[in-house]
Amino acid sequence: MDLGAALASGEPQVAVRGAALYVPRLARVAPAAAAEPVLDPDGTVLITGGTGMLGATVARHLVERHGVRHLVLAGRRGPEAEGAARLVAELGERGAEVSVVACDVTDRDAVAALLAAVPDAHPLTGVVHAARIFDAGVIGEMDQDRMARVFAPKATAVEHLDALTRELAPDLAAFILLSSASSVFLGAGTGGYAAANAYLDAVAHRRRAAGLPALSLAWGPWEPVGGQDTVTGEAVRNRAGRRGGVVPLTPTEGMELLDAALPTGEALVVPVKLDLRALRADAALGAGVAPLLRGLVRTGRKAARAGAGDSGGLARKLATLSPAEQETVLLELVQGQVATVLGHAGADQVRAETAFKDAGFDSLTSVELRNRLREATGLNLPATAVFDYPTPLALARYLHGRLAPDDQAGPTTHPLLAELSKLEALLADTAPDDATRSQVATRLQGLLTTWSTATATEQDADEDLDFASASDDELFELIDTEFGH
Ligand SMILES: NC(=O)c1ccc[n+]([C@@H]2O[C@H](COP(=O)([O-])OP(=O)(O)OC[C@H]3O[C@@H](n4cnc5c(N)ncnc54)[C@H](OP(=O)(O)O)[C@@H]3O)[C@@H](O)[C@H]2O)c1
């Protein structure tokens, strides 16, 4: 295993397993091999947050599509929640018996009482955990109280549901956690919320590993359902929409995806609607493709060559340009990213010398811009980049200083480096099968090892030579330095 290869890959996450390196990629869910879990119509399904937007949508779907007849909808407000009476009436007309219960699911005793109240005639066969409190904010703005507020209805509650259903609900066939894609790849600017959802995903894995039913659904953004919406939902949707390539789900699509996810046997499924064409177009414009999506969004030769979509390509492109041209390319890159983040139609709507704060940047969008530029350039940029370099031009010049080769006529023109650039381009444009990929990786690693060993040997030899040709004075000085008097 070569850690150098892991670092050189530019991947934000690499898992090391023995000699192999793994990187995360979203992949399409394989068609179901297992049978869809059947919810016994005589059993009861508990939905936490059941009077909320998605909770109510799932309740309707379970009654209509899965024949569920006994539902408990739990929320802190219980029957006082907006729309609760209407929902009970609607589900009642479809033959379901529904109780809406005031229960704070962060309270273990309250959850235990909720489960104990499920009648023996209709034992608990399903749990859908949809309770949440949303709080957007970058990690630096989070304090303990804000984290606790977001974590409690997700993480604390899921621990109670997990532990107590193990004891009190032996007939459980489905344990469904409504998580959010923020836990996987849309989390910028939602530090606490993203982490709380990742907690749900981890609990689903833990339960699966223990042989218990569990499915965490890391939803992308949703359209408002039946006039219901939350300010927070709005915030997520707008941010995601601006990002391009992520389209809000309608209730019908969401429930189709729920049904597709149930029989997969996976602990975590990410039901998100991606506009792959928009993502490819973004990539061609220099936005790059989030590493996690690279298995789904294939950028063609043209996009890769456009150079800005991958950081290696950008560096290669800059190496062929004059300093003035380099600055222009980087300014266009910054303007393009600013346009995407702010939802403008094009880079031409972004002025080079207008301050980011006057253009409408806040802390969330600043982090998003930083992330996108980090992705496009491969540079480790500070979160404060947008404040430190307050206009697109200033930021482009800063990137220029960090990216442009110092000596145009020097190292970049060495024949070895020129050949390496060609090899990089070839690798970027090729999508070999797994066996070839593995052979190529082994050869490259072998080359690197041989090269490093040869370089180290030459350096040792050089040092020996210096030592051998050193004067007496130099030798004594060395002995003094190394061993003192
Ligand atoms: N909407 C989206 O675009 C979207 C996208 C991705 C993922 N999701 C996920 O889908 C799930 C549902 O989202 P939503 O949009 O339906 O949210 P929502 O409309 O805000 O509903 C959340 C529900 O949780 C309940 N709740 C909050 N704290 C509770 C507590 N301590 N105990 C019991 N109930 C509690 C609320 O009822 P009370 O106020 O009465 O307690 C409310 O009914 C969430 O897990 C969310 O992360 C939603």
The ligand as a MOL file (V3000), in Angstrom:
LIG
                    3D

  0  0  0     0  0            999 V3000
M  V30 BEGIN CTAB
M  V30 COUNTS 48 52 0 0 0
M  V30 BEGIN ATOM
M  V30 1 N -38.1060 18.3110 3.4650 0
M  V30 2 C -37.0070 18.0530 2.7970 0
M  V30 3 O -36.7020 18.6670 1.7410 0
M  V30 4 C -36.0860 16.9510 3.2880 0
M  V30 5 C -34.9360 16.6780 2.5420 0
M  V30 6 C -34.0860 15.6940 2.9920 0
M  V30 7 C -34.3800 14.9870 4.1390 0
M  V30 8 N -35.5100 15.2640 4.8580 0 CHG=1
M  V30 9 C -35.7300 14.4780 6.0950 0
M  V30 10 O -37.0590 14.0190 6.1480 0
M  V30 11 C -37.5070 14.0290 7.4990 0
M  V30 12 C -38.8000 14.7950 7.6170 0
M  V30 13 O -38.5810 16.1170 7.1370 0
M  V30 14 P -39.7810 17.1120 6.9520 0
M  V30 15 O -39.4580 18.0070 5.8330 0
M  V30 16 O -41.0330 16.3160 6.9340 0 CHG=-1
M  V30 17 O -39.6600 17.9430 8.2960 0
M  V30 18 P -40.8050 18.7570 9.0480 0
M  V30 19 O -41.9600 19.0430 8.1350 0
M  V30 20 O -40.0910 19.8630 9.7070 0
M  V30 21 O -41.3070 17.7210 10.1310 0
M  V30 22 C -40.5110 17.3550 11.2210 0
M  V30 23 C -41.4080 16.7170 12.2540 0
M  V30 24 O -40.5950 16.3150 13.3580 0
M  V30 25 C -41.3810 16.5260 14.5380 0
M  V30 26 N -40.4460 16.6380 15.6430 0
M  V30 27 C -39.4300 17.5030 15.8180 0
M  V30 28 N -38.8100 17.2700 16.9960 0
M  V30 29 C -39.4580 16.2430 17.5700 0
M  V30 30 C -39.2900 15.5500 18.7990 0
M  V30 31 N -38.3320 15.8730 19.6810 0
M  V30 32 N -40.1280 14.5330 19.0880 0
M  V30 33 C -41.1040 14.1930 18.2180 0
M  V30 34 N -41.3080 14.8060 17.0390 0
M  V30 35 C -40.4870 15.8210 16.7220 0
M  V30 36 C -42.1700 17.7970 14.2570 0
M  V30 37 O -43.3850 17.8290 14.9700 0
M  V30 38 P -43.5190 18.6660 16.3550 0
M  V30 39 O -43.0370 20.0400 16.0480 0
M  V30 40 O -44.9710 18.5760 16.6820 0
M  V30 41 O -42.6530 17.9360 17.3110 0
M  V30 42 C -42.4980 17.6230 12.7740 0
M  V30 43 O -43.7100 16.9490 12.6130 0
M  V30 44 C -36.4100 14.6360 8.3260 0
M  V30 45 O -35.7200 13.6010 8.9540 0
M  V30 46 C -35.5410 15.3310 7.3260 0
M  V30 47 O -34.2070 15.3390 7.7500 0
M  V30 48 C -36.3680 16.2390 4.4580 0
M  V30 END ATOM
M  V30 BEGIN BOND
M  V30 1 1 1 2
M  V30 2 2 2 3
M  V30 3 1 2 4
M  V30 4 1 4 5
M  V30 5 2 4 48
M  V30 6 2 5 6
M  V30 7 1 6 7
M  V30 8 2 7 8
M  V30 9 1 8 9
M  V30 10 1 8 48
M  V30 11 1 9 10
M  V30 12 1 9 46
M  V30 13 1 10 11
M  V30 14 1 11 12
M  V30 15 1 11 44
M  V30 16 1 12 13
M  V30 17 1 13 14
M  V30 18 2 14 15
M  V30 19 1 14 16
M  V30 20 1 14 17
M  V30 21 1 17 18
M  V30 22 2 18 19
M  V30 23 1 18 20
M  V30 24 1 18 21
M  V30 25 1 21 22
M  V30 26 1 22 23
M  V30 27 1 23 24
M  V30 28 1 23 42
M  V30 29 1 24 25
M  V30 30 1 25 26
M  V30 31 1 25 36
M  V30 32 1 26 27
M  V30 33 1 26 35
M  V30 34 2 27 28
M  V30 35 1 28 29
M  V30 36 1 29 30
M  V30 37 2 29 35
M  V30 38 1 30 31
M  V30 39 2 30 32
M  V30 40 1 32 33
M  V30 41 2 33 34
M  V30 42 1 34 35
M  V30 43 1 36 37
M  V30 44 1 36 42
M  V30 45 1 37 38
M  V30 46 2 38 39
M  V30 47 1 38 40
M  V30 48 1 38 41
M  V30 49 1 42 43
M  V30 50 1 44 45
M  V30 51 1 44 46
M  V30 52 1 46 47
M  V30 END BOND
M  V30 END CTAB
M  END
